[in-house]
Amino acid sequence: MKSRKPRHYRLKVEFLLAILLSFFIAAFGMYGISSLYESFAEKKYEKELDKIDLEVNAIFSEIETYIKANKINHYNQYLLDQELKRYLPYVLDVRIYNKDELEILLLEEYEPWPIYQYQYVVTEDHIYILAVKLDTIGKYYTIVSIMFIIGFITLFVISLSYFISRKQKYLRKIGQGLDILEGGRLDHQVPIKGNDEITDVARHINQMSKALKSRIDKEKLDEQAKNQLIANLSHDLRTPLTSITGYLTLLKDNYDNQGDIHPQYLDICLNKSTALGDLIEQLFEYVMLSNGQMQLHSSPIHISRYISQTCYEWASLLEEKHLNLQFQVQACDKPYLIDVDKFNRVMENLFKNILKYAHPDKEISLITYDDVTSYRIEIANGIQDGIELSEKDIFNRFFTSDRTMESAGIGLAICKEIVAMHGGEIQAHIAERRFTIVIDLFQN
């Protein structure tokens, strides 16, 4: 399943949404609590309203009498303030205005909160606004305000903590997954939840574990291949060395015995030495390729002429082994960048394989095709009886079909690396006991 791209700043957006959600939960929660409490308070005071109304009206009458008797104005208002203190638990507030200030007497602009009742007192020069509130009601609103703040903070912290705890729980799972990966279980996958930046981290951890596991598996395979190389070379180097040592011993023991057998022994030693040199050369090339130390020195060449010349050179060598090479090279005037020395090694390895493994009674063919963007080379030969080849393993390092042959099994692997360095492709096909190598060189 294709993974979703992580949304940028998703975690920040979720955090802000959590804050807003927490705020609304706390606000509506406290609004509900406040409404319930206010309803309760109203029911509590409802039974005493008639009594309170009588008391308030009496207080207003007394204050009105006091104002008129003492001619209270802006300059002696302190006298009125002292008088108002006698009427606890009621909290009284008096505002004094000149009559010419009538246009500003809008109650909502100066109304003390919360007001229980208010009354106007009018004299010859002034207007007085008497307002009263119960001290218990004021305390109620103070308590409600404090409760609202505490409740809001509490609900906000709870809501925000829920959001943070979900992320913490997920981070703990990621941490546990990292502990498992650290313990060596690279096939473990961290669970993917959501689509924010934390999810993106988990997804990258899974990708990293897959890549690391693949790399370690490849290193194990390379290590096994190197061990196989050592085993193969031990066998392949020992075989010609044993033959050379044996025949040189015979030559030494029979040095004084003149005869035709000495040249035969020397020919055998020479052939075995040549085979030993080929093995060492292949090993050297493998090391150079593995370490990335092989460099190309390419130059433009006419590829069709080069292939034709190579075919003529190897056709005579194949004839000596009673192998018949039929080749058909299509002309190509387009230049290709080729390192001739390196590509000679490719052709040499391919034809040497033909000399070793080709069926003598079946035709060997080489055909080329000039395409618009590439030049294809197809080399095909019959397979000797008793030799089994696999398309899957044919280019694997150190693969060889017969350990009795003097081969380290890296010839075709070297061919693949060199062709790849030229930007080309090489493939192998096996059908009806016929082995075909296909090389595609692309124009630079």
RODO-2510 file (C-alpha; in nm, 4 decimals, decimal comma):
residues 444
     n   res          X          Y          Z
     1     m     0,0000     0,0000     0,0000
     2     k     0,1294     0,3404    -0,0966
     3     s     0,2179     0,5462     0,2101
     4     r     0,0630     0,8895     0,2530
     5     k     0,2820     1,1935     0,2512
     6     p     0,3042     1,3524     0,5960
     7     r     0,1256     1,6833     0,6351
     8     h     0,3641     1,9627     0,7233
     9     y     0,2936     2,1299     1,0583
    10     r     0,0236     1,8707     1,1269
    11     l     0,1426     1,8293     1,4867
    12     k     0,1286     2,2059     1,5432
    13     v    -0,2231     2,2213     1,3962
    14     e    -0,3372     1,9319     1,6166
    15     f    -0,1879     2,1029     1,9199
    16     l    -0,3676     2,4307     1,8430
    17     l    -0,6942     2,2433     1,7836
    18     a    -0,6465     2,0664     2,1160
    19     i    -0,6004     2,4033     2,2871
    20     l    -0,9145     2,5459     2,1220
    21     l    -1,1135     2,2330     2,2017
    22     s    -0,9923     2,2431     2,5618
    23     f    -1,0931     2,6105     2,5850
    24     f    -1,4456     2,5486     2,4548
    25     i    -1,4933     2,2442     2,6756
    26     a    -1,3825     2,4432     2,9785
    27     a    -1,5879     2,7536     2,8846
    28     f    -1,9117     2,5671     2,8159
    29     g    -1,8581     2,3487     3,1200
    30     m    -1,8158     2,6452     3,3476
    31     y    -2,1059     2,8251     3,1818
    32     g    -2,3251     2,5302     3,2681
    33     i    -2,1988     2,5218     3,6260
    34     s    -2,2525     2,8954     3,6586
    35     s    -2,6060     2,8725     3,5230
    36     l    -2,6958     2,5949     3,7610
    37     y    -2,5529     2,7803     4,0571
    38     e    -2,7268     3,1038     3,9585
    39     s    -3,0561     2,9193     3,9265
    40     f    -3,0001     2,7719     4,2716
    41     a    -2,9249     3,1169     4,4155
    42     e    -3,2362     3,2676     4,2630
    43     k    -3,4524     2,9937     4,4131
    44     k    -3,2847     3,0457     4,7483
    45     y    -3,3580     3,4204     4,7545
    46     e    -3,7001     3,3977     4,5899
    47     k    -3,8770     3,3299     4,9229
    48     e    -3,7222     3,6388     5,0820
    49     l    -3,7756     3,8819     4,7938
    50     d    -4,0885     4,0424     4,9381
    51     k    -3,9159     4,1073     5,2693
    52     i    -3,6058     4,2387     5,0917
    53     d    -3,8167     4,4675     4,8705
    54     l    -3,9790     4,6239     5,1780
    55     e    -3,6413     4,6729     5,3437
    56     v    -3,4873     4,8224     5,0303
    57     n    -3,7791     5,0641     4,9758
    58     a    -3,7516     5,1740     5,3400
    59     i    -3,3765     5,2291     5,2966
    60     f    -3,4348     5,4309     4,9801
    61     s    -3,6884     5,6511     5,1659
    62     e    -3,4457     5,7106     5,4507
    63     i    -3,1655     5,7986     5,2124
    64     e    -3,3894     6,0317     5,0120
    65     t    -3,4863     6,2090     5,3357
    66     y    -3,1212     6,2324     5,4383
    67     i    -3,0184     6,3736     5,0982
    68     k    -3,2857     6,6428     5,1021
    69     a    -3,2340     6,7268     5,4674
    70     n    -2,8568     6,7658     5,4324
    71     k    -2,8638     6,9100     5,0783
    72     i    -2,6105     6,6537     4,9593
    73     n    -2,4098     6,7547     4,6539
    74     h    -2,0681     6,6840     4,5018
    75     y    -1,8917     6,8778     4,7772
    76     n    -2,0365     6,7032     5,0796
    77     q    -2,0956     6,3620     4,9308
    78     y    -1,8610     6,2165     5,1948
    79     l    -2,1418     6,2669     5,4474
    80     l    -2,3662     6,0462     5,2394
    81     d    -2,0936     5,7812     5,2077
    82     q    -2,0720     5,7638     5,5873
    83     e    -2,4493     5,7299     5,6130
    84     l    -2,4616     5,4447     5,3622
    85     k    -2,2367     5,2269     5,5788
    86     r    -2,5214     5,1820     5,8296
    87     y    -2,7233     4,9684     5,5936
    88     l    -2,5264     4,6446     5,5878
    89     p    -2,5600     4,3705     5,4636
    90     y    -2,6865     4,5851     5,1768
    91     v    -2,4253     4,7483     4,9583
    92     l    -2,5432     5,0930     4,8473
    93     d    -2,4143     5,3114     4,5671
    94     v    -2,5258     5,6682     4,4986
    95     r    -2,4423     5,8697     4,1888
    96     i    -2,5034     6,2474     4,1841
    97     y    -2,5656     6,4389     3,8588
    98     n    -2,6565     6,7983     3,7858
    99     k    -2,9819     6,8366     3,6013
   100     d    -2,8042     6,9751     3,2967
   101     e    -2,6219     6,6363     3,2698
   102     l    -2,9471     6,4526     3,2044
   103     e    -2,8379     6,3321     2,8612
   104     i    -2,5687     6,1052     3,0108
   105     l    -2,8001     5,9229     3,2489
   106     l    -2,7883     5,5920     3,0683
   107     l    -2,8012     5,3260     3,3305
   108     e    -2,5959     5,0674     3,1466
   109     e    -2,2955     5,3012     3,1348
   110     y    -2,2435     5,3307     3,5087
   111     e    -2,4539     5,0543     3,6562
   112     p    -2,2751     4,8840     3,9484
   113     w    -2,2788     4,5076     3,8995
   114     p    -2,4748     4,3119     4,0079
   115     i    -2,7599     4,5541     4,0884
   116     y    -3,0559     4,4312     4,2849
   117     q    -3,2728     4,7489     4,2732
   118     y    -3,2257     5,1155     4,1877
   119     q    -3,4284     5,4356     4,2311
   120     y    -3,4125     5,8010     4,1176
   121     v    -3,4240     6,0913     4,3642
   122     v    -3,4864     6,4341     4,2093
   123     t    -3,4232     6,7649     4,3873
   124     e    -3,4252     7,1201     4,2639
   125     d    -3,0630     7,1092     4,1369
   126     h    -2,9605     6,7429     4,1265
   127     i    -3,0608     6,3965     4,0270
   128     y    -2,9549     6,1072     4,2483
   129     i    -2,9441     5,7446     4,1440
   130     l    -2,9675     5,5044     4,4340
   131     a    -2,8553     5,1466     4,3625
   132     v    -2,8498     4,8546     4,6038
   133     k    -2,7047     4,5062     4,5929
   134     l    -2,6878     4,2334     4,8521
   135     d    -2,3458     4,1650     4,9935
   136     t    -2,4180     3,7911     4,9707
   137     i    -2,4899     3,8263     4,5988
   138     g    -2,1587     4,0048     4,5483
   139     k    -1,9794     3,7301     4,7331
   140     y    -2,1654     3,4764     4,5215
   141     y    -2,0392     3,6310     4,2009
   142     t    -1,6867     3,6455     4,3406
   143     i    -1,7011     3,2759     4,4293
   144     v    -1,8457     3,1889     4,0895
   145     s    -1,5698     3,3851     3,9148
   146     i    -1,2996     3,2061     4,1125
   147     m    -1,4673     2,8711     4,0490
   148     f    -1,4897     2,9549     3,6807
   149     i    -1,1165     3,0304     3,6587
   150     i    -1,0202     2,7206     3,8576
   151     g    -1,2634     2,5012     3,6651
   152     f    -1,1492     2,6394     3,3311
   153     i    -0,7836     2,5747     3,4121
   154     t    -0,8674     2,2244     3,5398
   155     l    -1,0717     2,1258     3,2346
   156     f    -0,8170     2,2856     3,0043
   157     v    -0,5316     2,0887     3,1631
   158     i    -0,7348     1,7642     3,1494
   159     s    -0,8255     1,8119     2,7831
   160     l    -0,4742     1,9119     2,6828
   161     s    -0,3234     1,6302     2,8887
   162     y    -0,5401     1,3824     2,6992
   163     f    -0,3989     1,5037     2,3683
   164     i    -0,0412     1,5007     2,4972
   165     s    -0,0834     1,1562     2,6579
   166     r    -0,1894     1,0086     2,3221
   167     k     0,1273     1,1412     2,1615
   168     q     0,3378     1,0269     2,4575
   169     k     0,1896     0,6774     2,4315
   170     y     0,2776     0,6664     2,0624
   171     l     0,6296     0,7954     2,1312
   172     r     0,6730     0,5214     2,3929
   173     k     0,5749     0,2624     2,1306
   174     i     0,8303     0,4104     1,8923
   175     g     1,0919     0,3959     2,1702
   176     q     1,0042     0,0315     2,2403
   177     g     1,0376    -0,0397     1,8684
   178     l     1,3826     0,1188     1,8670
   179     d     1,4827    -0,0985     2,1640
   180     i     1,3700    -0,4071     1,9697
   181     l     1,5669    -0,2947     1,6627
   182     e     1,8693    -0,2290     1,8819
   183     g     1,8366    -0,5854     2,0092
   184     g     1,8901    -0,7168     1,6562
   185     r     1,5348    -0,7824     1,5365
   186     l     1,5606    -0,5732     1,2218
   187     d     1,2407    -0,7226     1,0780
   188     h     1,0362    -0,5449     1,3474
   189     q     0,8140    -0,2613     1,2240
   190     v     0,7082     0,0357     1,4341
   191     p     0,3261     0,0794     1,4179
   192     i     0,2074     0,3605     1,1899
   193     k    -0,0702     0,5754     1,3372
   194     g    -0,1986     0,9079     1,2113
   195     n    -0,0282     1,1270     0,9555
   196     d     0,1723     1,3888     1,1407
   197     e     0,5429     1,4537     1,1969
   198     i     0,5695     1,1798     1,4614
   199     t     0,4154     0,9330     1,2154
   200     d     0,6690     1,0445     0,9581
   201     v     0,9488     0,9670     1,2051
   202     a     0,8027     0,6171     1,2621
   203     r     0,7779     0,5641     0,8869
   204     h     1,1434     0,6654     0,8392
   205     i     1,2469     0,4297     1,1192
   206     n     1,0744     0,1420     0,9376
   207     q     1,2419     0,2375     0,6109
   208     m     1,5767     0,2590     0,7886
   209     s     1,5306    -0,0861     0,9499
   210     k     1,4392    -0,2379     0,6120
   211     a     1,7401    -0,0780     0,4446
   212     l     1,9683    -0,1848     0,7301
   213     k     1,8377    -0,5410     0,7214
   214     s     1,8822    -0,5523     0,3443
   215     r     2,2376    -0,4220     0,3792
   216     i     2,3250    -0,6723     0,6502
   217     d     2,1740    -0,9567     0,4459
   218     k     2,3770    -0,8440     0,1469
   219     e     2,6922    -0,8293     0,3582
   220     k     2,6221    -1,1826     0,4795
   221     l     2,5807    -1,3001     0,1212
   222     d     2,9013    -1,1210     0,0238
   223     e     3,0781    -1,2809     0,3173
   224     q     2,9510    -1,6230     0,2132
   225     a     3,0576    -1,5482    -0,1438
   226     k     3,4049    -1,4494    -0,0283
   227     n     3,4299    -1,7666     0,1759
   228     q     3,3198    -1,9588    -0,1308
   229     l     3,5831    -1,7737    -0,3335
   230     i     3,8518    -1,8796    -0,0887
   231     a     3,7333    -2,2408    -0,1061
   232     n     3,7125    -2,2308    -0,4857
   233     l     4,0516    -2,0690    -0,5241
   234     s     4,2054    -2,3143    -0,2802
   235     h     4,0816    -2,5920    -0,5047
   236     d     4,1534    -2,4203    -0,8358
   237     l     4,5017    -2,3021    -0,7427
   238     r     4,5943    -2,6332    -0,5843
   239     t     4,4984    -2,8349    -0,8930
   240     p     4,7407    -2,6732    -1,1431
   241     l     5,0098    -2,6335    -0,8770
   242     t     4,9865    -3,0040    -0,7932
   243     s     5,0160    -3,0925    -1,1613
   244     i     5,3103    -2,8556    -1,2120
   245     t     5,4873    -2,9882    -0,9018
   246     g     5,4252    -3,3482    -1,0046
   247     y     5,5570    -3,3116    -1,3563
   248     l     5,8552    -3,1038    -1,2469
   249     t     5,9400    -3,3811    -0,9988
   250     l     5,9225    -3,6373    -1,2772
   251     l     6,1465    -3,4214    -1,4911
   252     k     6,3982    -3,3916    -1,2082
   253     d     6,3953    -3,7632    -1,1279
   254     n     6,4350    -3,8550    -1,4926
   255     y     6,6619    -3,5714    -1,5959
   256     d     6,9322    -3,7983    -1,7352
   257     n     6,6808    -4,0146    -1,9162
   258     q     6,6593    -3,8711    -2,2656
   259     g     6,3304    -3,9168    -2,4428
   260     d     6,0263    -3,7589    -2,5970
   261     i     5,8388    -3,7514    -2,2683
   262     h     6,0208    -3,4404    -2,1401
   263     p     5,8645    -3,1972    -2,3909
   264     q     5,5203    -3,3377    -2,3053
   265     y     5,5810    -3,2749    -1,9366
   266     l     5,6988    -2,9228    -2,0117
   267     d     5,3902    -2,8541    -2,2262
   268     i     5,1674    -2,9698    -1,9431
   269     c     5,3516    -2,7481    -1,6938
   270     l     5,3237    -2,4524    -1,9300
   271     n     4,9483    -2,5038    -1,9802
   272     k     4,8905    -2,5369    -1,6094
   273     s     5,0979    -2,2253    -1,5424
   274     t     4,8933    -2,0352    -1,7994
   275     a     4,5695    -2,1510    -1,6342
   276     l     4,7098    -2,0480    -1,2970
   277     g     4,7950    -1,7053    -1,4369
   278     d     4,4401    -1,6665    -1,5714
   279     l     4,2964    -1,7464    -1,2290
   280     i     4,5217    -1,4922    -1,0610
   281     e     4,4306    -1,2307    -1,3255
   282     q     4,0594    -1,2901    -1,2701
   283     l     4,1071    -1,2608    -0,8945
   284     f     4,2949    -0,9338    -0,9404
   285     e     4,0179    -0,7945    -1,1609
   286     y     3,7553    -0,9016    -0,9080
   287     v     3,9381    -0,7194    -0,6269
   288     m     3,9695    -0,4059    -0,8418
   289     l     3,5989    -0,4128    -0,9274
   290     s     3,4912    -0,4809    -0,5681
   291     n     3,6945    -0,1872    -0,4376
   292     g     3,5818     0,0467    -0,7162
   293     q     3,9422     0,0968    -0,8259
   294     m     3,8888     0,0069    -1,1908
   295     q     3,8650     0,3183    -1,4068
   296     l     3,7511     0,3430    -1,7669
   297     h     3,9620     0,5110    -2,0324
   298     s     3,7047     0,5336    -2,3102
   299     s     3,7441     0,6615    -2,6618
   300     p     3,4988     0,6723    -2,9558
   301     i     3,5215     0,3627    -3,1767
   302     h     3,3225     0,2076    -3,4610
   303     i     3,1586    -0,0714    -3,2706
   304     s     3,0746    -0,2871    -3,5721
   305     r     3,4362    -0,2879    -3,6925
   306     y     3,5583    -0,3735    -3,3448
   307     i     3,3153    -0,6694    -3,3138
   308     s     3,4041    -0,7972    -3,6624
   309     q     3,7765    -0,7884    -3,5848
   310     t     3,7180    -0,9704    -3,2552
   311     c     3,5160    -1,2404    -3,4303
   312     y     3,7891    -1,3018    -3,6883
   313     e     4,0503    -1,3363    -3,4135
   314     w     3,8493    -1,5876    -3,2092
   315     a     3,7130    -1,7821    -3,5044
   316     s     4,0564    -1,9311    -3,5743
   317     l     4,1067    -2,0249    -3,2075
   318     l     3,7668    -2,1912    -3,1983
   319     e     3,8424    -2,3886    -3,5127
   320     e     4,1429    -2,5428    -3,3402
   321     k     3,8967    -2,6881    -3,0876
   322     h     3,6681    -2,7985    -3,3697
   323     l     3,4159    -2,5284    -3,2904
   324     n     3,2510    -2,3360    -3,5722
   325     l     3,1691    -1,9667    -3,5207
   326     q     2,9108    -1,8074    -3,7501
   327     f     2,8862    -1,4305    -3,7107
   328     q     2,6746    -1,1619    -3,8721
   329     v     2,7707    -0,8065    -3,7768
   330     q     2,5439    -0,5220    -3,8794
   331     a     2,7318    -0,2105    -3,9848
   332     c     2,7108     0,0933    -3,7581
   333     d     2,8664     0,4312    -3,8318
   334     k     2,7711     0,5864    -3,4995
   335     p     3,0667     0,6107    -3,2585
   336     y     3,0432     0,4481    -2,9156
   337     l     3,2617     0,5386    -2,6168
   338     i     3,4398     0,2155    -2,5280
   339     d     3,7409     0,1288    -2,3147
   340     v     3,8874    -0,1223    -2,5604
   341     d     4,1163    -0,2914    -2,3074
   342     k     3,8306    -0,3491    -2,0622
   343     f     3,5865    -0,4600    -2,3310
   344     n     3,8461    -0,6982    -2,4716
   345     r     3,8302    -0,8667    -2,1305
   346     v     3,4535    -0,9056    -2,1670
   347     m     3,4835    -1,0677    -2,5096
   348     e     3,7749    -1,2810    -2,3923
   349     n     3,5785    -1,4164    -2,0954
   350     l     3,2776    -1,4934    -2,3146
   351     f     3,4777    -1,6797    -2,5777
   352     k     3,6811    -1,8650    -2,3140
   353     n     3,3543    -1,9894    -2,1671
   354     i     3,2587    -2,1068    -2,5151
   355     l     3,5888    -2,2943    -2,5457
   356     k     3,5267    -2,4672    -2,2128
   357     y     3,1544    -2,5342    -2,2131
   358     a     3,0205    -2,5165    -2,5725
   359     h     2,8856    -2,8334    -2,7330
   360     p     3,1214    -2,9226    -3,0209
   361     d     2,8439    -3,0445    -3,2501
   362     k     2,6248    -2,7360    -3,2195
   363     e     2,6738    -2,4085    -3,3982
   364     i     2,8153    -2,1003    -3,2254
   365     s     2,6614    -1,7746    -3,3459
   366     l     2,7282    -1,4069    -3,2942
   367     i     2,4733    -1,1575    -3,4281
   368     t     2,4571    -0,7796    -3,3792
   369     y     2,1703    -0,5358    -3,4263
   370     d     2,1993    -0,1600    -3,4732
   371     d     1,9057     0,0076    -3,3005
   372     v     1,8285     0,3791    -3,2789
   373     t     1,9716     0,4195    -2,9289
   374     s     2,1677     0,0992    -2,8714
   375     y     2,3872    -0,1655    -3,0277
   376     r     2,2966    -0,5257    -2,9373
   377     i     2,5368    -0,8182    -2,9374
   378     e     2,3993    -1,1752    -2,9100
   379     i     2,6354    -1,4698    -2,8612
   380     a     2,4799    -1,8177    -2,8492
   381     n     2,6189    -2,1714    -2,8194
   382     g     2,5018    -2,5197    -2,7330
   383     i     2,5609    -2,6504    -2,3792
   384     q     2,7735    -2,9589    -2,3201
   385     d     2,6014    -3,2644    -2,1781
   386     g     2,6226    -3,2885    -1,7996
   387     i     2,6529    -2,9129    -1,7446
   388     e     2,3613    -2,7384    -1,5762
   389     l     2,3278    -2,3608    -1,5913
   390     s     2,0816    -2,1255    -1,4230
   391     e     1,9771    -1,7860    -1,5569
   392     k     1,9306    -1,6714    -1,1966
   393     d     2,2838    -1,7560    -1,0825
   394     i     2,4849    -1,7194    -1,4010
   395     f     2,6099    -1,3678    -1,3163
   396     n     2,6541    -1,4321    -0,9447
   397     r     3,0074    -1,3977    -0,8226
   398     f     3,1917    -1,7255    -0,7848
   399     f     2,9199    -1,9258    -0,9636
   400     t     3,0555    -2,2119    -1,1707
   401     s     2,8780    -2,5099    -1,3177
   402     d     3,1555    -2,7642    -1,2672
   403     r     3,4141    -2,7575    -0,9920
   404     t     3,6360    -2,9929    -1,1886
   405     m     3,6985    -2,7079    -1,4332
   406     e     3,9786    -2,4659    -1,3626
   407     s     3,7521    -2,1667    -1,3001
   408     a     3,6895    -1,9454    -1,0009
   409     g     3,3414    -1,8670    -1,1323
   410     i     3,3895    -1,4894    -1,1587
   411     g     3,4338    -1,4527    -1,5350
   412     l     3,0735    -1,3600    -1,6165
   413     a     3,0465    -1,1506    -1,2993
   414     i     3,3426    -0,9473    -1,4260
   415     c     3,1718    -0,9138    -1,7649
   416     k     2,8596    -0,7780    -1,6009
   417     e     3,0534    -0,5194    -1,3991
   418     i     3,2513    -0,3945    -1,6996
   419     v     2,9406    -0,3700    -1,9210
   420     a     2,7632    -0,1796    -1,6431
   421     m     3,0593     0,0604    -1,6182
   422     h     3,0039     0,1352    -1,9870
   423     g     2,6388     0,2151    -1,9121
   424     g     2,5215    -0,1006    -2,0856
   425     e     2,3239    -0,4116    -1,9902
   426     i     2,4043    -0,7816    -2,0121
   427     q     2,1576    -1,0694    -1,9838
   428     a     2,1647    -1,4482    -2,0112
   429     h     1,8986    -1,6757    -2,1608
   430     i     1,8836    -2,0547    -2,1594
   431     a     1,6400    -2,2435    -2,3809
   432     e     1,6513    -2,5942    -2,5266
   433     r     2,0096    -2,6561    -2,4107
   434     r     2,1250    -2,3378    -2,5812
   435     f     2,3001    -2,0616    -2,3886
   436     t     2,2671    -1,6999    -2,5119
   437     i     2,4410    -1,3863    -2,3847
   438     v     2,2824    -1,0518    -2,4841
   439     i     2,4760    -0,7251    -2,4463
   440     d     2,3146    -0,3865    -2,5070
   441     l     2,5459    -0,0871    -2,5452
   442     f     2,3782     0,2518    -2,5360
   443     q     2,5013     0,5531    -2,7238
   444     n     2,6499     0,8151    -2,4901
***
